[in-house]
Amino acid sequence: METIEIKRNGETVSRVVFARTVSDFAETVRACGQVFMVYDMAVERYASGLEALCPNIAGKYAIEHVSEECKTMETVLDICRWLLGEGADRKSAVLAVGGGIVSDMAGFAASVYKRGIRALYLPTTLLSQMDASIGGKTGVNLDSYKNIVGTFRQPEYTFVCPEVLGTLPQRIFADGLAEMLKTFIIDNGPEGDRVERMMSAVEAMYADEAAGAGFDKDMPDRESGSRVRMISDDFGILVAEAASVKAGIVSRDELESGERRKLNLGHTFAHAIEYCANSGSAAAVSGKSGNCTGRQCTVSHGEAVAIGLSVAGHLSESLGIARKGTAGRIDRCLDICGLPQECPFPFAMLEEAMCKDKKSEGGKVHFILVGDIGDVTERLLDVPEVMKVLSGQGRDPKGSVQGGI
């Protein structure tokens, strides 16, 4: 097993452990004392398999129908009540098994229960392996605003393995590709080839029907249709490289006072898109982004990040920051991954949500912009001015909205 350490003032505060299968982590879990598992019912087989190997797992809390709607303080309090009822003490640990929503909630509960107990994460989606499970951020939504209430609390261990990716629906798998691309736009590696290697690996996995790894890129239902059946060794290496990039940034700037802001590339737009999709304040939009029908529009976090990356690339070119052709290169990679690039809402509808973003400062927001693949920069920009620039690009889908705010 390979281990990446996240450090604070030279001291290791968290470890990201890589292995081939879930069972490979059993020995480490057994060494963690009394453990209480919080898991997504959709991945019960991994939770039960690990439980069978770890007699120190003292109880299991199942979450059914995991979604952004259940990512609330009420769920966190329910987990805390369960821990209290089960007799968890300050030496206990919470093990989150599932995607980023589960680790965000379970990690938050662990950070506040009895003023903080240990947390362990076993992320079961590519998105959570790339993002939520590494870095120590926990949080829940408030009134449709993403992660407004939360803490910084490093997990003791994050366990990453390709086995859990082997049954993901293609569109859920693609959500994680958006975060992987974001990471490599920030740091394209010493050879400057990570984005190209990622595109090659994804194309090969999507096309390799003979090996049982083919996908239907136009699958209409996120929960059905083609599923991942093979994670290539090349792709597994890329997962480890992306995790290493994030771990390095977090080690240097744990509390997001400087360099860590780079990891927000695409996310300022993404959170605003998710707010418009989930708040009920916006009429639905028909289009390529997410599943939009009638007066309902669902956009996953990964899809929103993908759109945010595209918008950030084009904004960067319009402001003269990005090299010409950079935005097109980003869009090409998103297309290969089967991810959207078009915003499903008029940019004017995003403005209010962006101003209420937790990172906003008096109507201005720290935007992460792209100079080139592997080179990003931060700018504190006025949100209305940014919206004017974006609207002037001809990408604003004004005509496709039925009704208004």
C-alpha positions as CSV (number, residue, x, y, z in Angstrom):
1,M,0.0,0.0,0.0
2,E,1.1,3.6,-0.8
3,T,0.5,6.3,1.7
4,I,0.5,10.1,1.3
5,E,0.8,12.3,4.4
6,I,-0.8,15.6,5.0
7,K,1.3,17.7,7.4
8,R,0.7,20.7,9.7
9,N,3.8,22.5,10.9
10,G,5.9,19.4,10.0
11,E,3.6,17.0,11.9
12,T,1.5,14.4,10.1
13,V,-2.2,15.1,10.7
14,S,-3.8,12.8,8.1
15,R,-2.9,9.9,5.8
16,V,-4.3,9.0,2.4
17,V,-3.8,5.3,1.9
18,F,-4.0,3.6,-1.5
19,A,-4.7,-0.1,-2.1
20,R,-6.4,-2.4,-4.6
21,T,-9.4,-3.5,-2.6
22,V,-11.4,-2.5,0.5
23,S,-10.2,-5.6,2.4
24,D,-6.6,-4.3,2.2
25,F,-7.6,-1.6,4.7
26,A,-8.9,-3.9,7.3
27,E,-5.7,-4.1,9.3
28,T,-5.5,-0.3,9.6
29,V,-9.1,-0.1,10.7
30,R,-8.6,-2.8,13.3
31,A,-5.8,-0.7,14.8
32,C,-8.1,2.3,15.3
33,G,-9.8,1.2,18.4
34,Q,-13.6,1.5,18.7
35,V,-15.1,2.5,15.4
36,F,-18.6,3.5,14.5
37,M,-19.6,3.3,10.8
38,V,-21.8,5.8,8.9
39,Y,-22.5,4.5,5.4
40,D,-24.6,4.9,2.3
41,M,-27.1,2.1,1.9
42,A,-26.1,2.0,-1.8
43,V,-22.7,0.7,-0.9
44,E,-23.7,-1.7,1.9
45,R,-21.7,-4.5,0.4
46,Y,-18.4,-2.7,1.0
47,A,-19.6,-1.6,4.5
48,S,-20.6,-5.1,5.4
49,G,-17.5,-6.6,3.9
50,L,-15.2,-4.4,6.0
51,E,-17.3,-4.9,9.1
52,A,-16.9,-8.7,8.8
53,L,-13.1,-8.2,8.9
54,C,-13.1,-5.6,11.7
55,P,-14.6,-6.8,15.0
56,N,-13.8,-3.4,16.5
57,I,-16.6,-1.8,14.4
58,A,-19.1,-1.3,17.2
59,G,-22.1,-0.1,15.2
60,K,-23.5,1.0,11.8
61,Y,-25.6,4.0,10.9
62,A,-27.2,3.6,7.4
63,I,-28.3,6.6,5.3
64,E,-30.9,5.8,2.7
65,H,-31.3,7.9,-0.5
66,V,-28.2,10.0,0.0
67,S,-28.6,13.4,-1.7
68,E,-28.0,17.1,-1.2
69,E,-31.5,17.3,0.4
70,C,-30.3,15.2,3.3
71,K,-27.1,17.1,3.7
72,T,-28.4,19.2,6.7
73,M,-27.7,19.9,10.3
74,E,-30.7,17.7,11.1
75,T,-28.9,14.6,9.7
76,V,-25.7,15.6,11.5
77,L,-27.6,15.9,14.8
78,D,-29.2,12.5,14.2
79,I,-25.7,11.0,13.8
80,C,-24.6,12.6,17.0
81,R,-27.6,11.3,18.9
82,W,-26.9,7.8,17.5
83,L,-23.2,8.0,18.6
84,L,-24.4,9.1,22.1
85,G,-26.9,6.2,22.3
86,E,-24.2,3.7,21.2
87,G,-21.9,4.9,23.9
88,A,-19.2,6.4,21.6
89,D,-16.5,8.1,23.8
90,R,-13.8,10.6,23.0
91,K,-11.4,7.8,21.9
92,S,-13.8,6.4,19.4
93,A,-13.6,7.0,15.6
94,V,-16.3,7.5,13.0
95,L,-15.8,5.7,9.7
96,A,-17.6,7.2,6.7
97,V,-18.3,4.8,3.8
98,G,-19.8,6.5,0.8
99,G,-19.5,9.5,-1.4
100,G,-18.7,13.1,-0.5
101,I,-22.1,13.8,1.1
102,V,-21.6,11.0,3.6
103,S,-18.0,12.0,4.5
104,D,-19.1,15.7,4.8
105,M,-21.8,14.9,7.2
106,A,-20.1,12.1,9.2
107,G,-16.9,14.2,9.3
108,F,-18.8,17.2,10.6
109,A,-20.5,15.0,13.2
110,A,-17.2,13.6,14.3
111,S,-15.7,17.1,14.5
112,V,-18.4,18.4,17.0
113,Y,-19.4,15.2,18.9
114,K,-17.9,15.6,22.4
115,R,-15.8,18.5,21.0
116,G,-14.3,16.2,18.4
117,I,-13.5,12.6,17.9
118,R,-11.4,10.9,15.1
119,A,-12.7,10.4,11.6
120,L,-11.9,7.8,8.9
121,Y,-13.1,8.0,5.3
122,L,-13.6,5.3,2.7
123,P,-14.8,7.2,-0.3
124,T,-16.7,5.1,-2.8
125,T,-17.1,7.5,-5.7
126,L,-14.4,9.0,-7.9
127,L,-15.8,12.5,-7.0
128,S,-15.2,11.9,-3.3
129,Q,-11.8,10.3,-3.9
130,M,-10.8,13.5,-5.8
131,D,-12.4,16.1,-3.6
132,A,-14.4,15.7,-0.4
133,S,-12.5,13.0,1.4
134,I,-9.1,14.8,1.2
135,G,-8.3,18.1,2.9
136,G,-10.3,18.2,6.1
137,K,-13.3,20.2,5.1
138,T,-16.7,19.1,6.5
139,G,-20.0,20.8,6.1
140,V,-23.7,20.8,5.3
141,N,-26.0,23.0,3.3
142,L,-28.2,25.8,4.6
143,D,-31.3,27.0,2.7
144,S,-29.9,25.6,-0.6
145,Y,-26.5,27.3,-0.1
146,K,-23.7,24.8,-0.4
147,N,-21.6,23.9,2.7
148,I,-22.4,27.2,4.5
149,V,-22.1,25.4,7.9
150,G,-19.0,23.3,8.6
151,T,-15.6,22.9,10.1
152,F,-12.0,22.1,9.2
153,R,-11.2,18.7,10.7
154,Q,-8.6,16.3,9.2
155,P,-9.6,12.6,8.9
156,E,-7.0,10.3,10.5
157,Y,-7.1,8.1,7.4
158,T,-8.6,8.3,3.9
159,F,-8.7,4.9,2.2
160,V,-8.7,5.0,-1.6
161,C,-9.0,2.0,-3.9
162,P,-10.2,1.3,-7.4
163,E,-12.5,-1.6,-6.4
164,V,-15.3,0.7,-5.3
165,L,-15.3,2.4,-8.7
166,G,-16.0,-0.8,-10.5
167,T,-19.8,-0.6,-10.4
168,L,-20.5,3.2,-10.7
169,P,-23.0,4.4,-13.3
170,Q,-21.0,6.2,-16.0
171,R,-22.5,9.7,-15.3
172,I,-21.6,9.4,-11.6
173,F,-18.1,8.3,-12.5
174,A,-17.9,11.3,-14.8
175,D,-18.6,13.7,-11.9
176,G,-15.2,12.7,-10.5
177,L,-13.6,13.3,-13.8
178,A,-14.5,17.0,-13.5
179,E,-12.6,17.2,-10.2
180,M,-9.7,15.3,-11.6
181,L,-9.5,17.7,-14.6
182,K,-9.7,20.7,-12.2
183,T,-6.8,19.3,-10.2
184,F,-4.6,18.8,-13.3
185,I,-5.5,22.3,-14.7
186,I,-4.0,23.5,-11.4
187,D,-0.9,21.2,-11.5
188,N,-0.2,19.4,-14.8
189,G,2.8,17.5,-13.4
190,P,6.5,17.8,-13.9
191,E,6.2,16.6,-17.5
192,G,3.2,18.8,-18.2
193,D,1.2,15.9,-19.5
194,R,-1.4,14.9,-16.9
195,V,-4.4,16.4,-18.8
196,E,-3.3,14.6,-22.0
197,R,-2.8,11.3,-20.1
198,M,-6.1,11.7,-18.5
199,M,-7.9,12.2,-21.8
200,S,-6.1,9.2,-23.3
201,A,-7.0,7.0,-20.3
202,V,-10.6,8.0,-20.3
203,E,-11.0,7.6,-24.1
204,A,-9.5,4.1,-23.8
205,M,-11.8,3.1,-20.9
206,Y,-14.9,4.5,-22.7
207,A,-14.0,2.8,-26.0
208,D,-12.7,-0.6,-24.8
209,E,-16.0,-2.5,-25.3
210,A,-14.1,-5.8,-25.8
211,A,-12.7,-5.5,-22.3
212,G,-16.1,-4.8,-20.8
213,A,-15.5,-1.2,-20.1
214,G,-17.7,0.6,-22.7
215,F,-20.1,3.3,-21.7
216,D,-23.1,5.0,-23.1
217,K,-22.1,8.7,-22.9
218,D,-25.7,9.8,-23.5
219,M,-27.3,7.8,-20.7
220,P,-30.4,9.7,-19.5
221,D,-30.6,8.3,-16.0
222,R,-27.8,8.9,-13.5
223,E,-28.6,5.7,-11.6
224,S,-29.1,3.2,-14.5
225,G,-27.6,2.3,-17.8
226,S,-23.9,1.7,-18.4
227,R,-21.6,1.1,-15.5
228,V,-17.9,1.2,-15.0
229,R,-16.6,-2.4,-15.2
230,M,-12.8,-1.8,-15.4
231,I,-10.5,0.8,-14.0
232,S,-7.2,0.7,-15.9
233,D,-3.9,0.8,-14.2
234,D,-3.1,4.0,-16.0
235,F,-6.2,5.6,-14.6
236,G,-5.4,4.3,-11.1
237,I,-2.0,6.1,-11.3
238,L,-3.8,9.3,-12.2
239,V,-6.1,9.0,-9.2
240,A,-3.1,8.8,-7.0
241,E,-1.4,11.7,-8.7
242,A,-4.5,13.9,-8.3
243,A,-4.8,13.0,-4.6
244,S,-1.1,13.8,-4.1
245,V,-1.6,17.3,-5.7
246,K,-4.5,18.1,-3.3
247,A,-2.7,16.6,-0.3
248,G,0.4,18.8,-1.1
249,I,-1.7,21.9,-1.4
250,V,-3.6,21.2,1.9
251,S,-0.3,20.5,3.7
252,R,0.9,24.0,2.7
253,D,-2.3,25.9,3.3
254,E,-4.7,23.8,5.5
255,L,-7.2,26.6,6.3
256,E,-7.5,28.1,2.8
257,S,-5.8,31.4,3.4
258,G,-3.7,31.4,0.2
259,E,-2.7,28.5,-2.1
260,R,-5.6,26.3,-1.2
261,R,-8.0,28.8,-2.9
262,K,-6.7,27.4,-6.2
263,L,-8.8,24.3,-5.5
264,N,-11.9,26.5,-5.9
265,L,-11.3,26.6,-9.7
266,G,-14.7,26.3,-11.3
267,H,-16.5,26.1,-8.0
268,T,-17.6,29.7,-7.6
269,F,-19.7,29.2,-10.7
270,A,-20.6,25.6,-9.8
271,H,-22.1,26.5,-6.4
272,A,-24.2,29.2,-8.0
273,I,-25.5,26.8,-10.6
274,E,-26.3,24.3,-7.9
275,Y,-28.1,26.9,-5.9
276,C,-30.3,27.9,-8.9
277,A,-31.0,24.3,-9.6
278,N,-31.9,23.4,-6.0
279,S,-33.5,26.5,-4.5
280,G,-36.7,26.6,-6.5
281,S,-36.1,30.2,-7.3
282,A,-35.3,29.5,-10.9
283,A,-37.5,28.2,-13.6
284,A,-36.3,25.0,-15.3
285,V,-34.2,25.0,-18.4
286,S,-34.1,22.5,-21.2
287,G,-30.6,21.7,-22.4
288,K,-27.5,19.6,-22.2
289,S,-26.6,20.4,-18.6
290,G,-27.9,17.9,-16.0
291,N,-31.4,16.5,-16.3
292,C,-33.7,19.4,-17.1
293,T,-37.4,18.8,-17.8
294,G,-40.6,20.8,-17.2
295,R,-40.0,23.1,-14.2
296,Q,-37.3,21.0,-12.5
297,C,-33.6,21.0,-13.2
298,T,-31.1,18.7,-11.5
299,V,-27.4,19.4,-12.0
300,S,-24.9,17.2,-10.1
301,H,-21.9,18.7,-8.4
302,G,-19.6,17.2,-10.9
303,E,-21.6,18.6,-13.8
304,A,-21.7,22.0,-12.2
305,V,-18.0,21.9,-11.7
306,A,-17.5,21.0,-15.4
307,I,-19.6,23.9,-16.5
308,G,-17.7,26.1,-14.0
309,L,-14.4,25.0,-15.5
310,S,-15.6,25.8,-19.0
311,V,-16.9,29.3,-17.9
312,A,-13.6,30.0,-16.0
313,G,-11.6,29.1,-19.1
314,H,-13.6,31.4,-21.4
315,L,-13.7,34.2,-18.8
316,S,-9.9,33.9,-18.5
317,E,-9.5,34.3,-22.2
318,S,-11.9,37.3,-22.3
319,L,-9.9,39.0,-19.6
320,G,-6.6,38.4,-21.4
321,I,-5.3,36.1,-18.7
322,A,-5.4,32.7,-20.5
323,R,-3.4,31.8,-23.6
324,K,-5.5,31.7,-26.7
325,G,-7.0,28.2,-27.1
326,T,-6.9,27.3,-23.4
327,A,-10.7,27.4,-23.0
328,G,-11.1,25.2,-26.1
329,R,-8.6,22.7,-24.7
330,I,-10.6,22.5,-21.5
331,D,-13.9,22.1,-23.4
332,R,-12.4,19.3,-25.5
333,C,-11.4,17.3,-22.3
334,L,-14.8,17.9,-20.8
335,D,-16.4,16.6,-24.0
336,I,-14.2,13.4,-24.0
337,C,-15.4,12.8,-20.4
338,G,-19.0,13.2,-21.4
339,L,-19.4,16.4,-19.3
340,P,-21.4,19.5,-20.1
341,Q,-20.0,22.9,-20.8
342,E,-23.1,25.1,-21.2
343,C,-24.6,26.9,-18.2
344,P,-28.3,26.0,-17.9
345,F,-29.2,29.4,-16.3
346,P,-28.7,33.0,-17.5
347,F,-25.7,34.4,-15.8
348,A,-27.8,37.1,-14.2
349,M,-29.5,34.4,-12.2
350,L,-26.1,33.3,-10.8
351,E,-25.2,36.7,-9.6
352,E,-27.2,36.7,-6.3
353,A,-25.9,33.2,-5.4
354,M,-22.3,34.2,-6.1
355,C,-22.6,37.3,-3.9
356,K,-23.9,35.1,-1.1
357,D,-21.1,32.6,-1.6
358,K,-19.2,32.0,1.7
359,K,-16.0,33.3,0.0
360,S,-17.6,36.6,-1.1
361,E,-16.3,39.9,0.2
362,G,-18.6,42.9,-0.2
363,G,-19.9,41.9,-3.6
364,K,-16.4,40.7,-4.8
365,V,-15.3,37.1,-5.1
366,H,-12.0,35.5,-5.3
367,F,-12.1,33.9,-8.8
368,I,-9.6,31.3,-9.8
369,L,-8.7,31.9,-13.4
370,V,-6.6,30.0,-15.9
371,G,-3.4,31.3,-17.4
372,D,-2.6,28.0,-19.1
373,I,-3.1,24.3,-18.3
374,G,-1.0,23.8,-15.1
375,D,-1.0,27.6,-14.3
376,V,-3.9,29.2,-12.4
377,T,-4.1,32.6,-10.7
378,E,-6.5,34.3,-8.2
379,R,-8.3,37.6,-8.9
380,L,-10.7,39.5,-6.5
381,L,-13.3,40.6,-9.0
382,D,-16.6,42.4,-8.9
383,V,-19.4,39.9,-9.6
384,P,-21.6,42.2,-11.7
385,E,-18.7,43.1,-13.9
386,V,-17.8,39.4,-14.3
387,M,-21.4,38.8,-15.4
388,K,-21.2,41.5,-18.0
389,V,-18.1,40.0,-19.5
390,L,-19.7,36.5,-19.6
391,S,-22.9,37.8,-21.1
392,G,-20.9,39.5,-23.8
393,Q,-19.4,36.2,-24.9
394,G,-22.7,35.0,-26.4
395,R,-22.8,32.0,-24.1
396,D,-25.6,33.3,-21.9
397,P,-28.7,31.0,-22.4
398,K,-31.2,33.8,-21.9
399,G,-33.7,32.5,-24.5
400,S,-34.0,29.0,-23.0
401,V,-35.5,29.9,-19.7
402,Q,-39.2,29.5,-19.1
403,G,-40.3,32.2,-16.7
404,G,-37.9,33.9,-14.3
405,I,-36.7,34.2,-10.8
